[in-house]
Amino acid sequence: MDLMRGLPPDIARIRISEVANGATVWDVKPAPALRVCWNGCWNLTLRAGPNPASFAAGRQQFNASVPKVPTFSLTRGTAYLFEVWDSRGRVQRHGFTL
């Protein structure tokens, strides 16, 4: 998903929440604060069932604050909201259902 419309943003946060109740399913931020990952290093795959809560994109590590366990689960047929913030505070949103 090219949510920032071709711009090479520094990703500051990624969140997935359930549309029905607004509950946050997954929320990650980069660590350390230096953001080195731009468009060329993204290959994020989301699937039904277990997904890794923390991940690396290129040289940049992203750590999950939600959940506090190593994986999170997505359910087929559930509507989700995928949100991405850049370092300037801009946010792009995309709804999806697996």
Backbone torsions as a table, in degrees:
resi	resn	phi	psi	omega
1	MET	NA	121.0	176.3
2	ASP	-93.7	79.3	-173.8
3	LEU	-75.3	-20.7	-179.2
4	MET	-97.9	17.1	173.1
5	ARG	54.9	48.8	174.6
6	GLY	83.8	-9.8	178.0
7	LEU	-73.7	145.7	178.8
8	PRO	-90.1	80.3	-175.4
9	PRO	-81.5	155.5	166.1
10	ASP	-85.7	117.1	-177.3
11	ILE	-76.9	123.3	-177.6
12	ALA	-102.7	-19.6	-178.7
13	ARG	-169.5	146.0	173.0
14	ILE	-132.6	134.9	-179.9
15	ARG	-139.6	141.4	170.6
16	ILE	-120.4	130.4	176.6
17	SER	-132.5	158.6	176.9
18	GLU	-80.1	133.6	-179.3
19	VAL	-66.8	-40.7	-173.6
20	ALA	-60.7	-41.9	-175.1
21	ASN	-125.2	-1.4	178.5
22	GLY	75.9	4.9	-177.7
23	ALA	-68.3	134.0	176.9
24	THR	-75.7	125.6	179.8
25	VAL	-95.8	-37.5	-174.6
26	TRP	-151.5	133.6	-179.8
27	ASP	-146.0	116.5	-178.4
28	VAL	-125.3	151.0	175.1
29	LYS	-135.4	153.8	-179.9
30	PRO	-72.6	150.5	173.9
31	ALA	-138.9	130.5	-3.2
32	PRO	-72.8	-172.3	-176.0
33	ALA	-62.0	-26.7	177.6
34	LEU	-63.3	126.0	-178.1
35	ARG	-105.3	111.2	-176.1
36	VAL	-111.5	-1.1	-174.8
37	CYS	-96.5	121.0	177.0
38	TRP	-116.9	-171.4	-173.4
39	ASN	-50.7	-35.4	-173.3
40	GLY	-69.9	-9.1	-174.3
41	CYS	-115.7	13.2	-178.0
42	TRP	-92.4	130.8	171.7
43	ASN	-151.7	68.9	-175.2
44	LEU	-94.8	119.3	179.3
45	THR	-112.4	124.9	176.8
46	LEU	-110.3	138.2	-177.8
47	ARG	-143.4	162.2	174.7
48	ALA	-66.0	140.8	-178.1
49	GLY	91.5	-159.3	-174.5
50	PRO	-65.0	134.7	174.3
51	ASN	-130.0	146.9	178.7
52	PRO	-66.5	132.1	-178.4
53	ALA	-72.9	-39.3	176.5
54	SER	-111.1	151.9	-176.8
55	PHE	-157.3	169.0	174.5
56	ALA	-115.4	139.7	174.1
57	ALA	-122.1	105.9	-172.0
58	GLY	64.1	-128.5	178.1
59	ARG	-89.6	-2.6	-174.8
60	GLN	-95.4	126.0	176.4
61	GLN	-91.3	135.6	175.3
62	PHE	-115.3	128.9	-177.8
63	ASN	-112.5	137.5	-178.3
64	ALA	-83.5	133.1	168.6
65	SER	-95.3	-25.7	172.9
66	VAL	-135.0	123.2	-4.1
67	PRO	-81.7	174.3	179.8
68	LYS	-94.6	16.4	177.6
69	VAL	-115.2	168.4	-174.0
70	PRO	-67.5	-19.7	-178.7
71	THR	-134.5	162.0	170.1
72	PHE	-132.3	159.6	-176.7
73	SER	-120.3	140.9	172.1
74	LEU	-113.4	147.0	-175.6
75	THR	-113.7	133.2	176.2
76	ARG	-59.3	139.2	177.2
77	GLY	85.4	-7.2	178.4
78	THR	-89.5	135.1	178.1
79	ALA	-83.6	129.9	-179.6
80	TYR	-123.6	157.8	173.7
81	LEU	-115.6	121.8	179.3
82	PHE	-102.5	121.3	-178.1
83	GLU	-123.7	138.7	178.5
84	VAL	-130.2	127.7	175.0
85	TRP	-106.8	142.8	172.8
86	ASP	-102.0	178.3	-175.3
87	SER	-68.9	-12.1	176.7
88	ARG	-93.5	1.5	179.4
89	GLY	88.1	2.5	176.9
90	ARG	-73.5	145.1	180.0
91	VAL	-129.9	140.8	173.6
92	GLN	-123.2	141.1	-176.5
93	ARG	-124.3	144.9	179.3
94	HIS	-146.5	122.3	176.6
95	GLY	-84.9	145.0	178.0
96	PHE	-152.9	157.2	173.9
97	THR	-133.7	131.3	179.3
98	LEU	-78.3	NA	NA
